[in-house]
Amino acid sequence: MDIGKNKAGGDSLRLTACAASALLGWGVLAMPMPVHAQLLDASQSTSTNLTAASSDTDNFDLPGSDATTTTSSKSRTTKAANQAATDTAASPNARLRLDGIDPTTTGSTLDDDLRRVNLRETSVDDLKAQQHPDREDVQGIPLGTFTLRPSVNQSINVERNRTGSTNDDRSFLQTDLRSTLTSDWDRHALTVTGEGVWQKNLSGNGAEQPNVDINADLRLDLPSDTTAHITAGYQFFREDTSDPNAIAGASKQSAVNQFDAGASLERDFGLLRGTTAVALTRTVYSDATLSDGTQVTLSDRNQTAGTWRGRIGYELSPALIPFLEADLGKTVYDQSRDSDGYARSNQSYGGKAGIELDLGDKMKGELGFGYQHTEFDDSRLASIDSPTVDGNLAWSPQRGTDVSIGLSTSVQPSTTAGESGYTAYQLTSTLSQELRDDLTAKLTGGTIWRDYPSNSAFADETEYDAALGFTWGINRYLDLTSNVGYQLTSRKTGDDTQQLQAGVGLTVKR
């Protein structure tokens, strides 16, 4: 089916599916609630790209009882593999990013921040500030050898958008449905995570931003300290109006459907650690709608991208592992030439060097510097060469306080005639603080710098975003949430764009 030609029907089906999913989630939550021993919630935000390792310390140890990691390479590998089964936030292999799309273009950055500020996350040291069984998150619903942890948040929100002197305000209802399905096997593990967002405007005419994100990770524990991951995913989102490739003046931007598949293999060779991974991403764009109802076909942006990445690391000590990484990529567009006659298919290669840091239960992360080259099939499009910086850090200075920082670099092709594209540098950060055992505050923020080549007709632009949220655990099945966020897109040429959003909601969970 051509999504562009059947957009109206597709939107209707997606809204119906979201509504049905929400009803199903409420039905699951209404099931009888058996009493079980409480476990820590395994949910974690997907925007941080951090892998929080499990703690070797018992959950009831006294604060400050940090232990230095002295385990062997084999035990650390087993520990990381076991955590990957329950950590739903990080990608199957956090050391290799398998996503084939720029994270800065998957809808509104502010919307992502606001979803994150009210998520209950596992702390870096995997310990609670206080141990009150009445306040811990519920265990979930046992389904054979699996455990299902669903939640539904219903919120009412207000939003103000301003571009130059033009205001576009709205108030809207939003339903967030989240679910995690994890296996409980002696060996291997399967984790399936799902998240859906449905919005309905109550007043105003701002753009509704639906979102669906489903991911599955099958971890295989193989002999000889070898771990394999097989992954699959689907994502639906509407392109944000602040994105450089969005259609100017459109009343409804393109709906993007993305399908992912990947596999990775990691093995320890004594002091050496080797990793190889492949990923395949299929991206399909629907039509955009102008203010006068005209449909703009964007099928010339439909593409399939493949990526291979390899890494080798050397263990100087249990805490420090320097590494080298190389990657190759190929993107093939369905149409050999776009609507302006340019061949946008491209190939890329790059590499980086960096170091992994693991200081036990309080700090872990990595940082790498490299270079990326992207060359297009059309000789009229200049190649993009850019230095890269990628990394992440998870730090818990004290019990109940968690800090995370992420850095990423990506190359994005342009849709403008004669323009090859730009390099996006993104910084994200999150500060989470347990004010009480039943009250958590979280602050998120970051910036995106879109760097255009010197011969481009476009000027660089910078995007800033910040959000603050509070989550009050009324009881183990009910949370009260509130948040406020702000985003500014600053352009050297053209009008700046500002977005302010605030809302309150209620979460029901099992």
BELBELVEN-V72728 format. One record per backbone hydrogen bond with DSSP energy under -0.5 kcal/mol. NH is the residue of the N-H (numbers start at 1). CO is the residue of the C=O. E is the energy in kcal/mol with one decimal. If there is no record, write none. Layout:
NH;CO;E
NH;CO;E
This chain:
3;1;-0.8
6;2;-1.3
7;4;-0.8
10;6;-2.6
11;7;-3.2
12;8;-2.1
13;9;-2.4
14;10;-2.6
15;11;-2.6
16;12;-2.4
17;13;-2.6
18;14;-2.7
19;15;-2.4
20;16;-2.6
21;17;-2.6
22;18;-2.4
23;19;-2.3
24;20;-2.5
25;21;-2.7
26;22;-2.4
27;23;-2.2
28;24;-2.5
29;25;-2.3
30;26;-1.4
31;28;-1.4
34;32;-0.8
52;50;-0.7
53;51;-0.7
61;58;-2.0
65;62;-1.5
66;64;-1.6
76;72;-2.2
77;73;-2.1
78;74;-2.3
79;75;-2.5
80;76;-2.6
81;77;-2.3
82;78;-2.4
83;79;-2.1
84;80;-1.8
85;81;-0.7
85;82;-0.8
86;82;-0.6
86;83;-1.3
87;83;-2.4
88;42;-1.3
88;86;-1.1
96;93;-2.2
98;96;-0.7
105;102;-2.1
106;103;-0.7
107;105;-1.6
112;108;-1.7
113;109;-2.0
114;110;-2.6
115;111;-1.7
116;112;-1.7
117;113;-1.9
119;116;-1.7
121;119;-0.6
122;43;-1.0
126;123;-0.7
132;130;-0.9
133;131;-0.5
135;132;-2.2
136;132;-0.8
136;133;-0.6
138;476;-0.8
140;510;-0.8
141;148;-3.3
142;140;-0.6
143;146;-3.3
146;143;-1.6
147;182;-2.4
148;141;-2.7
149;180;-2.6
151;178;-2.6
152;508;-2.7
153;176;-2.8
154;506;-2.3
155;153;-0.5
155;174;-2.6
156;504;-2.3
157;172;-2.7
158;502;-2.7
159;170;-2.9
160;500;-2.9
161;168;-1.0
162;498;-2.7
163;166;-2.4
164;162;-0.5
164;496;-1.6
166;163;-2.2
167;165;-0.5
168;161;-2.8
170;159;-2.3
171;203;-1.6
172;157;-2.3
173;200;-2.6
174;155;-2.4
175;198;-2.6
176;153;-2.8
176;174;-0.5
177;175;-0.6
177;196;-2.7
178;151;-2.7
178;176;-0.5
179;194;-2.3
180;149;-1.0
181;192;-3.1
182;147;-2.2
182;180;-0.5
183;190;-1.6
184;145;-2.2
189;219;-2.1
191;217;-2.3
192;181;-2.8
193;215;-2.8
194;179;-2.7
195;213;-2.0
196;177;-2.6
197;211;-3.4
198;175;-2.1
200;173;-2.2
202;171;-3.4
203;171;-1.7
205;169;-1.0
211;197;-2.0
212;236;-2.5
213;195;-2.9
214;234;-2.9
215;193;-2.7
216;232;-2.9
217;191;-2.5
218;230;-2.8
219;189;-3.3
219;217;-0.7
220;228;-3.0
221;219;-0.5
222;220;-1.0
222;226;-2.2
226;222;-1.1
227;266;-3.0
228;220;-2.4
229;264;-2.3
230;218;-2.2
231;262;-2.7
232;216;-1.9
233;260;-2.1
234;214;-2.7
235;258;-2.5
236;212;-2.9
237;256;-1.8
238;210;-0.7
239;254;-2.6
243;240;-1.6
246;243;-1.7
248;246;-0.5
250;247;-1.5
251;289;-1.9
252;289;-1.9
256;237;-3.5
257;284;-2.7
258;235;-3.0
259;282;-2.8
260;233;-2.7
261;280;-2.0
262;231;-2.1
263;278;-2.3
264;229;-2.2
265;276;-2.7
266;227;-2.9
267;274;-2.6
268;225;-1.5
269;272;-3.9
271;269;-0.7
272;269;-1.6
273;313;-2.5
274;267;-2.8
275;311;-2.7
276;265;-2.2
277;309;-2.5
278;263;-2.6
279;307;-2.1
280;261;-3.2
281;305;-2.9
282;259;-2.9
283;303;-2.6
284;257;-2.8
286;255;-2.1
288;296;-2.2
289;252;-2.9
290;294;-2.9
291;249;-0.9
293;290;-2.0
296;288;-3.1
297;295;-0.6
301;298;-2.1
302;299;-1.4
303;283;-2.1
304;332;-2.3
305;281;-3.0
306;330;-2.7
307;279;-2.4
308;328;-2.9
309;277;-2.6
310;326;-2.6
311;275;-3.0
312;324;-2.3
313;273;-2.7
314;322;-2.4
315;271;-3.1
316;314;-1.2
316;320;-1.3
317;320;-1.7
320;317;-0.6
321;356;-2.0
322;314;-0.8
323;354;-2.6
324;312;-2.3
325;352;-2.6
326;310;-2.3
327;350;-2.3
328;308;-2.5
329;348;-2.6
330;306;-2.3
331;346;-2.9
332;304;-2.9
334;302;-2.2
336;334;-0.5
338;342;-2.6
341;338;-2.1
344;342;-0.9
346;331;-1.8
347;375;-2.3
348;329;-2.4
349;373;-2.0
350;327;-2.0
351;371;-1.8
352;325;-2.5
353;369;-2.7
354;323;-2.1
355;367;-2.1
356;321;-2.4
357;365;-3.4
358;319;-2.0
359;363;-2.8
362;359;-0.7
364;394;-2.1
365;357;-2.6
366;392;-2.4
367;355;-1.8
368;390;-3.0
369;353;-2.8
370;388;-2.3
371;351;-2.3
372;386;-2.5
373;349;-2.6
374;384;-2.3
375;347;-2.8
377;345;-2.7
378;343;-1.3
379;377;-0.6
381;378;-1.7
382;380;-0.6
384;374;-2.4
385;383;-0.6
386;372;-2.3
388;370;-2.2
390;368;-2.3
391;407;-2.2
392;366;-2.2
393;405;-2.3
394;364;-3.0
395;403;-3.0
396;362;-2.8
398;401;-0.6
401;398;-2.3
402;432;-2.6
403;395;-3.2
404;430;-2.4
405;393;-2.1
406;428;-2.9
407;391;-3.0
408;426;-2.0
410;424;-2.0
412;422;-2.9
414;420;-1.6
419;416;-2.2
422;412;-2.3
423;451;-2.5
424;410;-3.2
425;423;-0.5
425;449;-2.6
426;408;-2.7
426;424;-0.5
427;447;-2.8
428;406;-2.5
429;445;-2.2
430;404;-2.4
431;443;-2.8
432;402;-2.9
433;441;-3.0
434;400;-2.3
435;433;-1.0
435;439;-1.4
436;439;-2.0
439;436;-1.0
440;471;-2.3
441;433;-2.9
442;469;-2.6
443;431;-2.9
444;467;-2.8
445;429;-2.0
446;465;-2.2
447;427;-2.0
448;463;-2.4
449;425;-2.8
450;448;-0.6
450;461;-2.8
451;423;-3.4
451;449;-0.8
452;450;-0.7
453;421;-0.7
456;453;-1.9
461;450;-1.4
462;490;-2.4
463;448;-2.9
464;488;-3.2
465;446;-2.1
466;486;-2.2
467;444;-2.7
468;484;-2.8
469;442;-2.5
470;482;-2.4
471;440;-2.5
472;480;-2.9
473;438;-3.1
473;471;-0.6
474;472;-1.3
474;478;-1.0
475;478;-1.8
478;475;-1.0
479;507;-2.4
480;472;-2.7
481;505;-2.5
482;470;-1.8
483;503;-2.3
484;468;-2.1
485;501;-3.1
486;466;-2.8
487;499;-2.5
488;464;-2.8
489;497;-3.1
490;462;-3.4
490;488;-0.6
491;489;-0.5
492;460;-1.1
497;489;-2.0
498;162;-2.8
499;487;-2.5
500;160;-2.6
501;485;-2.4
502;158;-2.1
503;483;-2.3
504;156;-1.8
505;481;-2.6
506;154;-2.0
507;479;-3.2
508;152;-2.8
509;477;-2.0
510;150;-2.2
